[in-house]
């Protein structure tokens, strides 16, 4: 199996928003970061891939199966932002519920993860902090031999320490080559730490879907003045933003640009900067 | 289905206990005013309120969304809610039988025909009301579905009256009162089953976000 998740031509039409032929894949053994501003279509993509919403067009294959049946659902773990389980339940009661839902539920693994996360067994979920709720959801997702983890904005609103704990867990999870993670987030620094591939969504469309290392190695920001900017070949400018004292130009081949325009300063670009320039920058 | 049924029992546990105790106390209290078996007409419907507590909780905790990613089909999710409703209606009847039994043992005149009559009326009312309110709980938002839930009991009494009048066209109701209400109960069972099928269809096409 090469891909844990394949999304091709996924389309969902709402009155005020269109998810427009979104295509990308999540290879096994990899973490794929789905980024984009709020309302870009990240959650719609996740919901449509999971069959929560009806799609207007496109195909989704999870673990190389087009039909999302109970056998496939058994092998996926999903964590949504905020609350995932009834607030009245405690982790112990949740265990009793889950062991009747998942055939492959592993009680010992669940309690081990709860201990690792220092989560109380008998406290109702409503008394948990947001970070504790997220950890509980991740413990559930990791306790039934899931091969694909899908986290939809699961790290938003969490403090950096808890986020780091969760990211470490995801890195551990993909040590097994048959496992994969799709992590939808607008916190690009998290994805810079763990993602192998980045998919940028903007206004319901995939702007790019590339390996993170390649993206960070190739892309750069060329900083120049107005006269230098005018001298640039328009084909070299992916996007640009006019700042107070300079113009920042996103370029897709940093080294070549450095050689081509030695007077201008070309610096590496972070994912955040690439996203910002793609979304907010002007294009030719 | 067992897992989600257990989850609903955890959510509605306190409500179920309060309802059961209230029905027993009410039954004993009512016995001084009217026939205690009349409580059977009210008990099944009163006991089903816990289903709507669980539906509201599912919506507020986004369990509806989470459970869709678990190995549980949409039809099983709906099937569980209908089964939960039915179980609670039966438990309500059982709770109402407790004071009837106590009073019968203490010498009060409680006849089997009257128990059967009020029991069939109560179950019919609960099934007819559930057949209206359960699909609406998945069609409308929680606030609207609570209003529908309350209105459905009024509607169910109207439906029972209409069914009795219909039966009266073919069978003199006054002479065959228990048989009439057995026919009404059969119609209510069919209504409840059809409502389940409709809800499965509605929910199968619904976007869950």
Interface residues (C-beta under 8 A of the other chain):
Chain A: X43 X47 X50 X51 X52 X53 X54 X70 X71 X73 X74 X76 X78 X80 X82 X83 X84 X85 X86 X87 X88 X89 X93 X96 X97 X98 X99 X100 X101 X102 X103 X150
Chain B: X2 X3 X4 X6 X7 X10 X11 X57 X58 X60 X61 X62 X63 X65 X66 X68 X69 X70 X71 X72 X73 X205 X207 X208 X209
